Structure formats: C-alpha cells, structure tokens
C-alpha cells in the first residue's frame, strides 16, 4: 500500500473500507499489516468511529505537537515501568 493513498488533514480522513478498495486489498488482516508497516515510516493518525476506522496524515502543527506529547508521556511511563521491573528482579535475586 502506498502512503500517498492516505490524505493530509483530519477533515479529509479516509475510511478503512475506502482505503482497502483504493489499495486493492480485500483481507482486513493484510490491510492491518500494511498499515503497521507504514506506521513504522510515517505518522498516520486514526480514529475509530461507529462505522469504521478513519485514517489521515497531519498537516496541523498543534495536532503533531499533541501527538509528540502523548508519545513522550507513554515513553516516560514505559521507562518507569521497566525500571520498577528491574528493581523487582534485583529483589528476587537476593
């Protein structure tokens, strides 16, 4: 699947169903694998609606800044949990 199929701007978001049709992918599992691969190279936003998952690429500074903050918090939380796990592991070795 080509990144160019995913539009810029939340107002232009595209549904999974439409994106699958454009990319000529019939299997949801295959589609999900392709999205995961693209997300390793590009920032792709998604939102789950009542009807489908919607995708877009950001062209908005504030949206990207919020994305950065969100992942910085996750990174901090993950690192904190790793350190706690190391501490417990050291306690088990005693």
N, C-alpha and C positions, 0 to 999 in steps of 0.2 A: 504494500500500500504506500502511496506517495503522500508525503506531508502536505503537499500543495492542495490536496483534497479537503483539508481542514481549514475553514475560513478564519480570518482575523476578525476579532470583535465579538463580544458576547451577544450583541444584537443580531449577529449573522450565524449563530451557532447552528450546527447540523446534527440531526438525529443519527443514532447508530444505524437504524434501518436504512436511511438515505445514504449514509456513508458506505455501508456494506454494498448497496446497489451500485454506487459510483465506482467502488473499488473492485466490483465483480467478485465479492466474497459471499458465499451462501451460508457458511458454517460460523456460528457465533464464537465457538472456541477458537477457530482460526483467526477470526477478527480480533478477539481479545489478545491473542498472542502478538498480532501485528501492532496493535495499539501499545502494548507493553514495550515492544522493540522501539517504536517511535518515541515513547516517553523516555527512553534512555538517551536520546539525542536532542529532543526538543521539549519545550514546556507546552503541554497540552492541558487545557482546562476541561473539566467535565462536571456535569450536574445531572443527578437522577431526577427525572420528572415522573409524574403519574403514568405517562405514556411510554417514555423511552429514556435512554441516556443521551445527553446532548454534549457535543464537543466543539471547542473553538480554541484559537490561539489568541493570546492577548496583544492588544495594541494600546494598552492603557497603563500608564506609569503607576497609578495608585493600586491597580489590581495586581501588578507584578510586585510592588512593594509589600502588599499583604501576603502574597504567596511566599516571598522571602521570609517574612516574619513568622509565618506559620511553620515553615520548614526549619527555621532556626530554633523555634520552641521545641519542635519534635526532636531535633538533633540534641538539644540540651537534655531533654527528658530521657532520650535513649542512652546518652552517655552517663547520666546519673544512675540509671538502672544497671548499666554494665558495671559501674564502679561498686554498686551495692552487691551485685552478684559476685564480683571478685572478693569483696570483703567477707561474704558468707563462705565462699570457697576456702579462703585462708583460715577462717574459723574451723571449718571441717577438717583441715589438715592438722590441727593441734591435737 
